Amino acid sequence: MGTVEADGTELDVVVKGATVPSDAPTALPALDTWINEGTRPSGVWRTLASSDPDSDGWRWAAVNRETGTVVYVR
């Protein structure tokens, strides 16, 4: 799907499901902004952090509130 950089480390970004929804790539800038600057982006994407990344299998996620697309950063 793509990568984002956090604290100088490139992290893999994946989309839940077998196919990548057409609007999923717009989640990358939202996650990148939130991870690196600490601000939640405006718009339809909601960003959140896992409380237990090892158990959940992801560190951060972005959810599109209109389409239901979920993008994870592992």
Buried (B, 14 or more C-beta within 10 A) or exposed (E): BBEBEBEEEEBEBBBEEEEBBEBBBBBBEBBBBBBEEEEEBEEBBBBEEBEEEEEEEBBBBBBBEEEEBBBBBE
